[in-house]
Amino acid sequence: MSPRLDAPPTRGATSTPPPEQERLEPIAYDPAPDVDPTDLLAGLPEIPPYDEVGAVDARALSKTLFARLESLEEGTYEYSYVRNTLVELNLALVKFAASRFRSRSEPMEDIIQVGTIGLIKAIDRFELSRGVEFPTFAMPTIIGEIKRFFRDTSWSVRVPRRLQELRLDLAKAGDELAQKLDRAPTVAELAERLEISREEVVEGMAASNAYTASSLDAQPEEDDSEGALADRIGYEDHGLEGIEYVESLKPLIAALPARDRQILSLRFVAGLTQSEIGEELGISQMHVSRLLSRTLVRLRKGLTVEE
């Protein structure tokens, strides 16, 4: 295990270890066997257990640690120790940002873990010389990382980022116009508000349907007597059973002589009897029967020939 904020860093100070759920295992750091953890914090103020540090104290301690971090070489044990200490010291920022997404379906532990990645990125990018407080700098990065997580994982069907952002703009504009107009806005009104085309509005609305998927086994509302969704969509098309034969017959029929094709059309499309076909073509009913039988045998043979 790495040295922790609640470990005695200087002068044999003692403290009570934090609860097990507060341990940040993913950023564990193992110092070299010959490195004394006390030496890593030489010249720094004594750091109490991180879960007992208030917001004001955490901000002051972070400034001191950032100043030390800038003087250390990246990749060294000292650099990693101070960097990990900054992460644990500012975990309250992650938990505060994650609380804004408490209503989402994702587990809070996953949201905090993603927010911690944003915190680490903010620590790596922060420059003390800019004069900006670290919480002010880090919060947009943490929230952005969490939003990116939801954007990439929460959609039932993946759509382009442009449409994901358009969905949010449409939702915001729709709420504002609904309050102003006291009714649902039209496509034209939404397009005018966002200064986009009507086609883009329709495309964004269609993309919104991909955010969540309904189960086919979902039970209907109390006042709906039509049954589950699977019972209300789709039907068995018996015509599909013969579609393969129809497509296979098309080139075979096209290769027939003109009179044979005409006899097939009169018999199976117009529904004429063999006698009526004979009168139409000026031939006997017996001749029509022979021609029709020959044609059907030819087509049947063409369907059964192995390619």
C-alpha positions in Angstrom: 0.0 0.0 0.0 1.1 3.6 -0.6 1.6 6.1 2.1 -1.7 7.6 2.9 -2.8 11.0 4.1 -3.8 9.4 7.3 -0.5 7.7 7.8 1.9 9.4 10.3 4.0 11.6 7.9 6.2 13.5 10.3 7.5 13.3 13.9 5.6 10.0 14.7 2.2 11.6 14.5 -0.7 9.1 14.9 -4.1 9.1 13.5 -7.1 6.7 13.1 -7.3 5.1 9.7 -10.4 6.2 7.7 -13.3 3.7 7.1 -12.6 1.1 4.5 -14.9 2.6 1.9 -12.9 5.8 1.9 -9.7 4.1 0.7 -8.9 5.0 -2.9 -7.4 1.7 -4.1 -7.2 2.5 -7.8 -4.4 5.1 -7.2 -2.4 3.0 -4.8 1.3 3.8 -4.8 4.1 1.6 -3.6 7.3 3.5 -2.7 10.7 1.9 -3.2 11.8 -0.2 -0.2 14.7 2.2 0.5 12.5 5.3 0.5 11.3 6.7 3.8 7.8 8.1 3.4 8.7 10.7 6.1 11.4 12.2 3.8 8.9 12.7 1.0 7.0 15.2 3.0 10.0 17.0 4.4 9.3 20.7 4.7 5.5 20.3 4.3 2.9 20.9 7.0 1.5 17.9 8.8 -1.4 16.5 6.9 -4.3 15.0 9.0 -6.6 12.2 7.8 -7.9 13.5 4.5 -11.5 12.8 5.4 -11.1 15.2 8.4 -9.7 18.1 6.3 -12.1 20.9 5.8 -12.6 22.7 2.5 -10.5 25.8 3.5 -7.7 23.7 4.9 -7.8 21.4 1.8 -7.4 24.5 -0.4 -4.4 25.8 1.6 -2.7 22.4 1.7 -3.3 21.9 -2.0 -1.4 25.1 -2.8 1.5 24.0 -0.7 1.5 20.5 -2.4 1.2 22.0 -5.9 4.2 24.3 -5.2 6.2 21.2 -4.1 4.9 19.2 -7.2 6.3 21.8 -9.6 9.7 21.4 -8.1 9.8 17.6 -8.4 10.6 15.6 -11.5 7.8 13.7 -13.0 8.1 9.9 -12.7 10.0 10.0 -9.4 8.7 8.5 -6.2 8.4 11.9 -4.6 6.3 13.3 -7.5 3.9 10.3 -7.4 3.5 10.6 -3.6 2.6 14.3 -3.7 0.4 13.8 -6.7 -1.6 11.0 -5.1 -1.8 13.0 -1.9 -3.4 15.8 -3.9 -5.9 13.4 -5.4 -7.0 12.1 -2.0 -7.1 15.6 -0.5 -9.5 16.8 -3.2 -11.8 13.8 -3.4 -14.6 16.0 -1.9 -14.7 17.9 -5.2 -15.5 14.7 -7.0 -18.2 13.7 -4.6 -19.8 17.1 -4.8 -19.8 17.0 -8.6 -21.1 13.4 -8.6 -24.0 14.3 -6.4 -25.4 16.4 -9.2 -25.9 13.2 -11.2 -27.5 11.2 -8.3 -30.7 10.7 -10.2 -29.0 8.9 -13.1 -29.3 5.1 -13.4 -25.6 4.5 -13.1 -24.2 3.4 -9.7 -22.7 6.3 -7.7 -19.5 4.4 -7.3 -19.0 4.4 -11.0 -19.7 8.1 -11.3 -17.2 8.9 -8.5 -14.6 6.7 -10.2 -15.1 8.6 -13.5 -15.0 11.9 -11.7 -11.7 10.9 -10.1 -10.2 10.5 -13.5 -11.3 14.1 -14.2 -9.7 15.2 -11.0 -6.4 13.5 -11.9 -6.4 15.2 -15.3 -7.1 18.6 -13.6 -4.1 18.0 -11.2 -1.8 17.2 -14.2 -2.9 20.4 -16.0 -3.0 22.8 -13.1 -0.5 25.6 -12.9 -0.2 27.5 -9.6 1.3 30.5 -11.3 -2.0 31.4 -13.0 -3.5 32.5 -9.7 -6.7 30.5 -10.1 -8.0 28.5 -7.2 -7.7 24.7 -7.8 -11.4 23.9 -7.1 -12.4 26.6 -9.7 -10.1 25.1 -12.2 -10.9 21.4 -11.5 -14.7 21.4 -11.3 -15.3 21.9 -15.0 -12.9 19.1 -15.9 -14.5 16.7 -13.3 -18.0 17.5 -14.5 -17.0 17.3 -18.1 -15.5 13.8 -17.6 -18.7 12.6 -15.9 -20.8 14.0 -18.7 -18.6 12.4 -21.3 -19.1 9.1 -19.5 -22.9 9.4 -19.7 -22.7 10.6 -23.3 -20.7 7.5 -24.3 -22.5 4.8 -22.2 -26.1 5.9 -21.5 -27.5 5.9 -25.1 -29.3 2.7 -26.0 -28.3 3.3 -29.6 -25.1 5.2 -30.4 -25.6 8.3 -32.4 -23.1 11.0 -33.5 -22.0 13.5 -30.9 -23.5 16.3 -33.0 -27.0 14.8 -32.5 -26.4 14.1 -28.8 -25.6 17.8 -28.3 -28.5 18.8 -30.5 -30.9 16.7 -28.4 -29.8 18.7 -25.3 -30.2 22.0 -27.1 -33.7 21.0 -28.3 -34.7 20.0 -24.8 -33.6 23.3 -23.3 -35.1 25.4 -26.0 -38.4 23.4 -25.8 -38.7 24.0 -22.1 -38.1 27.7 -22.5 -40.5 28.1 -25.4 -43.2 26.0 -23.6 -43.1 28.4 -20.6 -43.2 31.4 -22.8 -45.9 30.2 -25.2 -47.9 28.1 -22.7 -47.9 25.3 -25.2 -45.6 22.9 -26.9 -43.4 24.7 -29.5 -43.6 23.7 -33.2 -40.7 22.6 -35.3 -40.5 26.0 -37.0 -40.4 27.8 -33.6 -37.6 25.5 -32.4 -35.7 26.0 -35.6 -36.0 29.8 -35.3 -34.9 29.7 -31.6 -31.8 27.6 -32.3 -31.1 29.2 -35.7 -31.0 25.9 -37.5 -33.1 24.3 -40.3 -36.3 22.5 -39.7 -34.7 19.3 -41.1 -32.1 19.5 -38.4 -34.8 19.9 -35.7 -36.6 16.8 -37.0 -33.3 14.9 -37.1 -32.5 15.9 -33.5 -36.0 14.8 -32.4 -35.6 11.4 -34.1 -32.2 11.0 -32.4 -33.8 11.5 -29.0 -35.7 8.2 -29.5 -32.3 6.4 -29.4 -31.5 7.6 -25.8 -33.6 4.9 -24.1 -35.0 1.7 -25.4 -38.3 0.1 -24.3 -38.5 -3.6 -23.6 -40.8 -5.6 -25.8 -42.1 -7.3 -22.6 -42.8 -4.0 -20.9 -46.3 -4.0 -19.3 -48.8 -1.4 -20.6 -50.3 1.4 -18.6 -53.2 0.7 -16.3 -55.7 2.2 -18.7 -54.2 0.3 -21.7 -55.8 -3.0 -22.6 -53.7 -3.8 -25.6 -51.2 -6.0 -23.8 -47.4 -5.8 -23.9 -45.5 -3.9 -26.6 -44.5 -7.2 -28.4 -48.2 -7.9 -28.8 -48.8 -4.6 -30.5 -46.1 -4.4 -33.1 -45.3 -6.6 -36.0 -47.4 -9.4 -37.5 -46.7 -12.6 -39.4 -46.5 -12.0 -43.1 -47.2 -15.3 -44.9 -46.2 -13.8 -48.2 -42.6 -13.9 -47.0 -42.6 -17.6 -47.1 -42.7 -17.6 -50.9 -40.6 -14.5 -51.6 -37.5 -16.6 -52.3 -39.3 -18.7 -54.9 -40.8 -15.5 -56.6 -37.4 -13.9 -56.9 -35.9 -17.2 -58.2 -38.7 -17.5 -60.8 -38.3 -14.0 -62.3 -35.2 -14.9 -64.5 -36.7 -18.3 -65.4 -39.9 -16.7 -66.6 -38.0 -14.0 -68.5 -36.2 -16.7 -70.4 -39.5 -18.3 -71.7 -40.9 -17.8 -75.2 -43.4 -15.0 -75.5 -46.4 -17.3 -76.0 -45.5 -19.4 -72.9 -45.2 -16.2 -70.8 -48.6 -15.0 -72.1 -50.2 -18.4 -71.2 -48.8 -18.1 -67.7 -50.1 -14.6 -67.3 -53.6 -15.4 -68.5 -53.8 -18.5 -66.3 -52.3 -17.3 -63.0 -52.7 -13.5 -63.2 -55.9 -13.0 -65.1 -57.4 -16.3 -63.8 -58.7 -17.6 -67.1 -59.5 -21.2 -67.7 -57.7 -23.3 -70.3 -60.7 -23.1 -72.6 -60.8 -19.3 -72.3 -57.1 -19.1 -73.0 -57.5 -21.3 -76.1 -60.2 -19.0 -77.4 -58.0 -16.0 -76.6 -55.0 -17.4 -78.5 -57.0 -19.3 -81.2 -55.7 -22.8 -80.2 -57.4 -25.8 -78.6 -57.8 -26.3 -74.9 -55.7 -29.5 -75.2 -52.9 -27.6 -76.8 -53.0 -25.0 -74.0 -52.9 -27.8 -71.4 -49.7 -29.3 -73.1 -48.0 -26.0 -73.3 -48.8 -25.1 -69.8 -47.7 -28.4 -68.4 -44.4 -28.2 -70.4 -43.8 -24.7 -69.1 -44.5 -25.6 -65.4 -42.1 -28.6 -65.7 -39.4 -26.3 -67.1 -39.8 -23.8 -64.3 -39.9 -26.5 -61.6 -36.8 -28.1 -63.0 -35.1 -24.7 -63.0 -35.9 -24.1 -59.3 -34.6 -27.5 -58.2 -31.3 -27.5 -60.2 -28.4 -27.4 -57.8 -26.0 -24.5 -58.6 
